[in-house]
Amino acid sequence: MTIQEAEANCKVCKSTFYPDKAYLDKLILKCPHCGKPLQKKRDRKQFFVYTCVNKLCPFYVHNLTSMSTDEKADFEKNPYKYKLHYLYRVFDLDLQSLKETPQYPSPVDLARIRNPKYVLGLALTYHINYGLSFRQTSAVLFDVHNIKISHETIRNYASSVARVIKPFLDNYPYKLSDTVSICGDETYVKVLGKKHYVFFIMDVIKKIITSYSVFPNRDGVSAIKAIYSTLSKFKTLPDNLSLVFDGNPIYVLAQHFFAQYGIHFDIKQVIGLTNND
């Protein structure tokens, strides 16, 4: 199965859902272990959490009886630390929506700019390759090349070029390694004074960055979109695909989301990873 072939189908009968039908309002979710109706417990961003509250549910009884004496004592004091009941997440997000990329108008038409393309290349080289700010790039162009160009114009050039290049990067036919081992992590950057999060995911052998998405929040939806940008670069998803992340639970949430569409991969979480080199 490819990421493009996965659709919103029922996991039992494989029939397509119709989200606009009224019967979904009367749909009752039941526990697969005891058959009792699930109750909505939490309303998270982009998904709902349903749980089985039946104290005689075989799933709950098994988890409770398999606990050690110390765990049971801790469970009596801190029950919130343990998830013994069956949980089911209903996402307010579908796979089709991940395929839709938002369209933003370019600040300028690059084919009709007044400056020569050589000046455009110089501005991008100083700003991107050397990491200079827009004002620093404007100053270097004037001091070194005697080219008078404002920092706002350089900002518009960079923004317009990014909108042209991004589809080529996202749709490039990358040749990923055969080890099918992908690792990722997130870090934060400041955008207009506000903290945003960059999700970097890469092939550990060929050092190919498969995701570089920036999101305003570090949540499950951001992890889902970042992982999707990686999965979409495989022509056919390998059976032994393994993704390595830190202990953030949002990646396990993303794994549950894709599993609902028949897209399975392993999540390996490394706790306490440090950079010693």
NURO-308191 format. One line per field, with one value per residue (C-alpha): residue number from 1; z, y, x. Coordinates in nm, 4 decimals. Layout:
REM residues N
resi <- NUM:...
zz <- Z:...
yy <- Y:...
xx <- X:...
//
This chain:
REM residues 277
resi <- 1:2:3:4:5:6:7:8:9:10:11:12:13:14:15:16:17:18:19:20:21:22:23:24:25:26:27:28:29:30:31:32:33:34:35:36:37:38:39:40:41:42:43:44:45:46:47:48:49:50:51:52:53:54:55:56:57:58:59:60:61:62:63:64:65:66:67:68:69:70:71:72:73:74:75:76:77:78:79:80:81:82:83:84:85:86:87:88:89:90:91:92:93:94:95:96:97:98:99:100:101:102:103:104:105:106:107:108:109:110:111:112:113:114:115:116:117:118:119:120:121:122:123:124:125:126:127:128:129:130:131:132:133:134:135:136:137:138:139:140:141:142:143:144:145:146:147:148:149:150:151:152:153:154:155:156:157:158:159:160:161:162:163:164:165:166:167:168:169:170:171:172:173:174:175:176:177:178:179:180:181:182:183:184:185:186:187:188:189:190:191:192:193:194:195:196:197:198:199:200:201:202:203:204:205:206:207:208:209:210:211:212:213:214:215:216:217:218:219:220:221:222:223:224:225:226:227:228:229:230:231:232:233:234:235:236:237:238:239:240:241:242:243:244:245:246:247:248:249:250:251:252:253:254:255:256:257:258:259:260:261:262:263:264:265:266:267:268:269:270:271:272:273:274:275:276:277
zz <- 0.0000:-0.0780:0.1191:-0.1804:-0.1855:0.1746:0.2033:0.4798:0.4823:0.7543:0.9260:0.9269:0.5975:0.4023:0.2759:0.2289:0.4946:0.4049:0.6515:0.5417:0.6314:0.9327:1.0625:1.2007:1.4687:1.5989:1.5754:1.9054:1.9688:2.1693:2.3449:2.1370:2.4560:2.6471:2.3991:2.6318:2.4857:2.5095:2.6851:2.5650:2.8277:2.6683:2.3935:2.2577:1.9698:1.6461:1.8195:2.0872:2.3430:2.4218:2.6995:2.8378:3.1989:3.2604:3.5688:3.4566:3.1095:3.0347:2.9052:3.2300:3.4519:3.2719:3.3055:3.6708:3.7708:3.5808:3.7874:4.0524:4.4201:4.4001:4.0915:4.2576:4.5605:4.3353:4.1340:4.4485:4.5120:4.1537:3.9260:3.6565:3.5786:3.4498:3.1500:3.2296:3.0451:2.6705:2.4920:2.1424:1.9643:1.7019:1.4908:1.3503:1.0672:0.7631:0.5348:0.2353:0.4113:0.4533:0.0762:0.0282:0.0417:0.1195:-0.1544:-0.0689:-0.3183:-0.3958:-0.2837:-0.6228:-0.9737:-1.0208:-1.3990:-1.3746:-1.1091:-1.1927:-1.0792:-1.2949:-1.2079:-1.1066:-0.8238:-0.7213:-0.7019:-0.4967:-0.2494:-0.2025:-0.1678:0.1126:0.2884:0.2623:0.2165:0.4699:0.6998:0.6920:0.7886:0.5308:0.6582:0.6645:0.3108:0.1943:0.3556:0.2037:-0.1450:-0.1173:0.0532:-0.1627:-0.4946:-0.4832:-0.5374:-0.3702:-0.2699:0.0360:0.2928:0.2246:-0.1407:-0.0396:0.1922:-0.0944:-0.3233:-0.0700:0.0045:-0.3638:-0.4488:-0.1547:-0.2953:-0.6303:-0.4930:-0.2229:-0.4636:-0.6272:-0.2884:-0.1721:-0.4959:-0.5765:-0.6326:-0.3418:-0.3376:0.0289:0.1796:0.2045:0.5828:0.6092:0.9362:0.9757:1.2714:1.3664:1.6290:1.6797:1.7815:1.8189:1.6238:1.6672:1.3957:1.4349:1.8027:1.8638:1.9282:1.6477:1.6117:1.3287:1.2796:1.1139:0.9886:0.7880:0.6402:0.8824:0.6099:0.3153:0.5340:0.3237:0.5050:0.4367:0.6499:0.7556:0.8439:1.0745:1.3002:1.5623:1.8084:1.9120:1.9160:1.7615:1.4490:1.3776:1.4209:1.1868:0.9138:0.9544:0.9329:0.6325:0.4409:0.5012:0.4146:0.0922:-0.0366:-0.0506:-0.3730:-0.1708:0.2056:0.3269:0.5683:0.8188:0.8276:1.1612:1.2842:1.5737:1.7899:2.1442:2.4232:2.3144:2.3076:2.0021:1.7757:1.9172:1.8584:1.4961:1.4690:1.5851:1.3283:1.0329:1.1606:1.1126:0.7392:0.7172:0.7202:0.9712:1.0895:1.4053:1.6505:1.8568:2.1265:2.2722:2.6204:2.7453:2.4171:2.4461:2.1912:2.3006:1.9823
yy <- 0.0000:0.3500:0.6613:0.7861:0.4759:0.4958:0.6332:0.6876:0.3317:0.1270:-0.0977:-0.3889:-0.3805:-0.1604:0.0537:0.4263:0.6575:0.9423:1.2213:1.4322:1.1662:1.2201:0.8639:0.9499:1.1624:0.8496:0.6276:0.4540:0.3466:0.0254:-0.1383:-0.4285:-0.6274:-0.6084:-0.4531:-0.1700:0.1809:0.4086:0.7431:1.0650:1.1682:1.4357:1.6913:1.7527:1.9716:1.7898:1.4660:1.3215:1.0551:0.7837:0.5310:0.2202:0.2734:-0.0841:-0.2144:-0.5725:-0.5259:-0.8062:-0.5484:-0.3497:-0.6596:-0.7984:-0.4719:-0.4410:-0.7965:-0.7875:-0.4935:-0.5513:-0.4794:-0.1507:-0.0461:-0.1193:0.0880:0.3738:0.3332:0.3855:0.7184:0.8370:0.6731:0.9407:0.7969:0.4690:0.3952:0.0653:0.1188:0.0802:0.4145:0.5100:0.8352:0.9899:1.2417:1.5537:1.5202:1.2949:1.1727:1.3626:1.6956:1.6227:1.6016:1.9511:2.2153:2.5712:2.8239:3.1654:3.4506:3.5558:3.9079:3.9828:3.8394:3.7165:3.7405:4.1162:4.2363:4.5496:4.4202:4.1762:3.8082:3.8394:4.0727:3.8286:3.5515:3.7670:3.8579:3.4942:3.3828:3.6261:3.5750:3.1938:3.0563:3.2894:3.3320:3.7126:3.9042:4.1076:4.4315:4.2823:4.1506:4.4944:4.6516:4.3965:4.4446:4.8177:4.8056:4.5283:4.5516:4.9112:4.7810:4.9832:4.7546:4.7725:4.4969:4.4767:4.4015:4.1242:3.9861:3.9772:3.8110:3.5364:3.4753:3.4522:3.2183:2.9924:2.9490:2.8451:2.6030:2.4265:2.2072:2.0839:1.9864:1.8149:1.6189:1.5365:1.1590:1.0961:0.7638:0.6737:0.4068:0.0412:0.0395:0.2135:0.3687:0.7276:0.9544:1.2891:1.5571:1.8995:2.2290:2.5793:2.8979:3.2522:3.3777:3.7450:3.7185:3.4123:3.0604:2.8090:2.4496:2.2904:1.9149:1.7687:1.4083:1.2494:0.9307:0.8260:0.6682:0.9077:1.2158:1.3192:1.5550:1.4272:1.6795:2.0332:2.1637:2.4623:2.4706:2.7174:2.4325:2.1162:1.8841:1.5642:1.7341:1.8831:1.5408:1.3831:1.6389:1.6105:1.2293:1.2439:1.4577:1.1774:0.8877:1.0563:1.0370:0.6553:0.5073:0.2010:0.1943:-0.0830:-0.3434:-0.2887:0.0909:0.2217:0.5812:0.6892:0.9853:1.1097:1.0345:1.2914:1.1124:1.3076:1.0614:0.7642:0.9614:1.0084:0.6338:0.5666:0.8118:0.6433:0.2956:0.3838:0.4119:0.0874:0.2616:0.0820:0.1582:0.1066:0.3885:0.3618:0.6248:0.7049:0.8578:1.0871:1.1208:1.3610:1.5213:1.4354:1.5108
xx <- 0.0000:0.1172:0.0370:-0.1634:-0.3859:-0.5006:-0.8540:-1.1083:-1.2393:-1.4000:-1.1458:-1.3940:-1.5835:-1.3378:-1.6259:-1.5863:-1.7221:-1.9551:-1.8750:-2.1723:-2.4294:-2.6541:-2.6174:-2.2760:-2.4436:-2.6178:-2.3111:-2.2262:-1.8694:-1.8333:-1.5430:-1.4042:-1.3312:-1.6604:-1.9047:-2.0064:-2.0530:-1.7506:-1.7816:-1.6252:-1.3725:-1.1549:-1.1901:-0.8428:-0.7382:-0.8235:-0.9309:-1.1604:-1.0772:-1.3307:-1.2783:-1.4435:-1.5535:-1.6653:-1.4805:-1.5509:-1.4049:-1.1530:-0.9036:-0.9196:-0.9143:-0.6097:-0.4166:-0.5125:-0.4206:-0.0895:0.0385:0.3023:0.2458:0.4361:0.2459:-0.0869:0.0125:0.1155:-0.2049:-0.4127:-0.2359:-0.1846:-0.4418:-0.3893:-0.0448:-0.1887:-0.4078:-0.5772:-0.9052:-0.9427:-0.8962:-1.0061:-0.9234:-1.1496:-0.9609:-1.1186:-0.8691:-0.8613:-0.5882:-0.7224:-0.6809:-0.3081:-0.2693:-0.4075:-0.1354:-0.2450:-0.1865:-0.0461:-0.0056:0.3515:0.4462:0.6022:0.6027:0.9600:0.9265:0.8614:1.1062:1.3047:1.6431:1.8424:1.8301:2.1963:2.0941:1.8221:2.0828:2.3176:2.0435:1.9419:2.3047:2.3809:2.0492:2.0218:2.3737:2.5357:2.2379:2.2331:1.9219:1.7330:1.8876:2.2374:2.1907:2.0813:2.3881:2.6307:2.4855:2.5432:2.8862:3.0367:2.8502:2.7199:2.3660:2.0934:1.8055:1.5813:1.5484:1.1738:1.2417:1.4814:1.2134:0.9634:1.2179:1.2938:0.9261:0.8343:1.1240:1.0315:0.6799:0.8263:1.0875:0.8824:0.6746:0.9959:1.1417:0.8227:0.7701:1.1318:1.1823:1.4188:1.6036:1.5913:1.8150:1.7156:1.7505:1.4100:1.5187:1.4061:1.4779:1.3298:1.3202:1.1719:1.3249:1.1913:1.2526:1.1266:0.8910:0.7994:0.8867:0.6663:0.7910:0.7302:0.8468:1.0437:0.9969:1.3068:1.2824:1.5628:1.7043:1.9787:2.1962:2.1769:2.1201:1.8217:1.5859:1.2348:1.0468:1.1284:0.7821:0.7274:0.4209:0.2961:0.2307:0.4131:0.1135:-0.0171:-0.1515:0.1902:0.3523:0.0947:0.1616:0.5396:0.5321:0.2982:0.5479:0.8018:0.5722:0.4634:0.8212:0.8069:0.6728:0.5708:0.5786:0.8149:0.6822:0.9635:0.9543:1.0826:1.0671:1.2896:1.1878:1.2245:0.9793:0.7197:0.3797:0.2626:0.4483:0.2581:-0.0612:0.0433:0.1071:-0.2507:-0.3846:-0.2129:-0.3031:-0.6706:-0.5982:-0.4033:-0.0640:0.1561:0.5074:0.7060:0.7806:1.0992:1.1288:1.4707:1.4460:1.7217:1.9096:2.2047:2.4348:2.7901:2.9855
//
